[in-house]
Structure formats: structure tokens, C-alpha cells
Amino acid sequence: MEKTAVIIDNGDFPKKEYPRFLLRNADYVVCCDGALEKYFRNMEAVFGGERMPDVVIGDLDSLGKAARKRYTGKLVHVAEQETNDQTKAVDYTVSHFADVSSIYILGGSGGREDHTIGNLSLLMEYAGRFGETGPKIEMVSDWSTAFALTDSADIHCGTGRKFSLFSPDNSLTVKSKGLQWPTDGVVFDNWWKATLNIASEDVVHLDFSHRSMALVILD
């Protein structure tokens, strides 16, 4: 049976029901060490009781002696600084929970804007690394759902939904069907170029000129 994992980042902990529903129904909860206090402050409201994370991961510098003792057996220390804690958590989840088909990242936005931009851009790297055979990875907040694409796709998002498209590849062209403002002539030479669109049909079709990386953010 397909299972889901939720990764808790140290951004804004969600208040709305949809991201909390994803957390409440997750088979695995992986918490970045800096987000552990936020997780426990909100645990009762989300679960109606105690739900210990399955893994607490990071450099663990933010955890005191009492926390280290309490979570012995759940702590994963990753000292290298080449990747951030979100990526450490994603890599651990993919490598240790083989039955996971979907990973939802909560708390990836809010707070410092550079963290938010970095975390969102990493979705494209994950898609490139894990490919079509890997788990679906989405970043979900109170305001949006973000995911990456590496090729043409049909996105079942529903008419009227806000739709933004980003790509770091200025050689990429993306023909679209089902958007209020077609993206056919867009040159991706700045972040705003295909943002703030609206789905005019239930299914949006994006046709990539070649395999590449793109980020979709829906409201």
C-alpha cells in the first residue's frame, strides 16, 4: 500500500486544515531539528494527543541535553553543511522509507525570504534527482502548493485556480493550454515572467520544448 511522509521545516507551522490533514494522516513524520519545538507546540491541536516524530534530523546543534535524551533512537545526526536540513530530511526519507509514494514538506516557507526561495528551488533539484520513479514531493503551506516538473505534463488543478510557473532555464519554452494567459511566448529570464496566471480549464496542459526544470505554485 502506498504511504505518505511529512517533513517539518523550521518555517511557519501551518494553521489551515489541508496541510494539517496531510500531517495528521502521514505514515511517517520527519522533523528537522530546528522545527522540533514548533512541532510539539502544535502537536495537540493537530493530533488531539501525542504523536512523536519518527525521525529528528539535522546537525542537532539546536537540541539540548534533555531533548537528546528523550529522543534517543529517533535522532539522525548529519554534520555536513553542503545541504540544508530540508534536503537531509528528503534524502533520509527516500532512502529509508521505500514504501513512501508522496512526501509533503510543511514549514518550508515563512520567516526569512532567502530560506523560502531556496527551499522552493530545491523541489526542482529533487525532481531531477529522483525522476519519475521517485516519490511525488510537494511543499504545502497555508497559502499554496508547490511542485516541480521535468517535462510536459497535464495538471488537474480545477478552473479558477491561481497558477504560477517558474524555470531557471531561459532556453525553455512552454506552450500551454487551459491558462487564461498562454505561456507560449514567455522567455524565462526573470522569476515573474509566467506568474499570477489563472486556470481557465480544469486541466492545464504544459508542453515543454525539451526536458528541463520548472516549478509550479498553485493557491
Summary of the structure (lengths in Angstrom):
residues: 219
radius of gyration: 18.1
end to end distance: 29.1
largest distance: 57.2
contacts: 683
relative contact order: 0.15
helix: 27%
strand: 30%
